[in-house]
Amino acid sequence: MALSPKKKATIIKSSARHDKDTGSPEVQVNLISKRIDDLSKHLKKNRKDKHSRRGLLGLVAERRTHLEYLKKKNPVKHAELLKKIKE
């Protein structure tokens, strides 16, 4: 369930630190969060799709890793990002 280039560009634009930023933890967490949301919706309709469930668990672990890194490097941005994700 890949993101379309338009959706990806809007997510990057909303959370980028500068114009060409695609790799900062904030951008990565927002992209992963969108993919998690999409997969969660898919799994509500397709309960027996075990392969997608495994992918979802991997994405959740990846997002957690990025959040731990951000918390270590910049706790203020980490708190702001968590508030933004929960909205």
Order of alpha helices (4+ residues) and beta strands (2+ residues): alpha-alpha-alpha-alpha
